[in-house]
Amino acid sequence: MFDIETEADGVLRVLADTEDRLRNWRPALNEAALYMEREVKQNFLKQEDPDGNPWVPLAQSTLEQKRKRKAPLVILRDTASLVSGIAARPASDTQASVETTAGAEYGIWHQLGTEKMPQRRYMGFSQRHIDAIELIMVGYVEG
């Protein structure tokens, strides 16, 4: 007859920690939301959509108006209220979000475009974002 000894305490601790993480996704969801908030704000700095495509340039008439007002000649940043209104919301147990806060409701017109205004998407997911969020989630589960 023989005995097998293991250090079950260590294994049990790892399993218990993993179980705790699987019951509470909030930290990982918060991290994913903050990642997306940074990415959306980068779209404004780069003046491109989530897929990396440049935004439609400003019309000559818009550039002239901006010069007269001495406004920045960058796209979607006259007052910076839209970009500064982008914020990650605290996650629940099952979801997280990044949204445009009150005061910048006009952002939807830029996101979707209108008959007179070209679409300039600043929010959305590309494959790069999906891959990064997957790494966040896997890293969280693995501890």
N, C-alpha and C positions, 0 to 999 in steps of 0.2 A: 504494500500500500504506500502511496505517496501523497503529499500535500502540495497544492499549488497556492502560492501566496501572491497577491497583487496589491498594488497601492490603489485600492478602489476609491479612497477618499478623493484623490486627484481627478479621477475619471468622473466620479459623481459630481464634483464641483464644476467641472467643465460642462457636463450635461445640464446641471441646474442653471448655470449662467446662460447657456444657449436657450434653454426653455424660457428664461426670463426675457431674453431679447425677442424671442418669437411672440411673446405675449404683449410686448410693448414696442411698437414700431415707431413711436413718436420721435425719438432721437434721430433715427435714420431719415424719416420723412422731413424733419426740420432741416437736416443737413442737405437733403435734395432740394428743398424749397430755396434755401439760401444760395445754393449753387446756381439754380435757375435765375434767381434775382440778379446775381452777378453777371450771368450770361446775357440777360435782357439788357442790363445797363451797358454792357460792352457793345451791344448792337448799336446803341446811340453813339458811342464814341467812334466806332468803326463806320457808322452810317451804312449798315447792311442788315439784311434779314437773317433769321436764324440759320439759314442754309449757307450763308456767306455771300449772297448775291448783293451787289451794291444797290442802294436805294436809287430811285429815279432822281436825277439831278433837279435842282430847283429851276423853275422857269426864269427866263431873263427878267420878266416883269416882277417876280418875287424878289430876285436879287436886287433890283433897283429900289424896291420898297424898303428892303432891309438896309441898304446903304443910306437911304434918306433918314431912317430911324436910328441909324448907327447900331443896328442889331447884329449879332454874330451871323456870319455868312454860312453857318452850318445848318443842316437839315434837322427839323423838329426840336430845336433847342433855343428858340428866342428867349424864353423866360426860364427854361429848365424845369417848369412845373410838371411836365409829363414824365420826364425821366426821374425826377425826384419823388414822384408819386408812385413809382414801382416799388412794391414791397412784398416780401414773403409773409404769409400769414402763419401764425403758429399752427402746427399740425394737430390734428385730432389723432385718435388711435388708428384711423384707417385712411386718412388723406391729408395732403398738404397742398398749398396753392401759392401762386404768385399772382398779384392782381394790381390793377391801377386803382389808386385810392381816390376818394372824393376830391373834387377840384380839377381833375384831369379826365373827366368823362369824355371829352372830345377825342381822346386817343383812339376810340373805336373807328372814327372816320379815317384816321391815318392807317390803322391796321387793315381795314377792309377796302379803303378807297371809295371815291364817289365819282359821279359823272365829271366833276370839275377838278378833282384832286386825285393824283395817282396813289395807288396802294404803296404803302411803305411799312411792311410788316416788321414789327420789332419783338413780338411775342410769338412763341411757338417752339416746337421740338424738332431738332434734326436728329439723324442717326447718332451723331457725335454726342448729343445730350442724352439720348436713351442709353448709350453705352456707358457714359459717365455715371448716370443714376444707377444703372445696374451694378457698377463697381461699388458705389456707395452702399447699396443694399447688401451685396454679397459680403463686403467688408464688415458690415454691421453684424450680420448673422455669424460670421466666422470669429467675431470678437477681436 
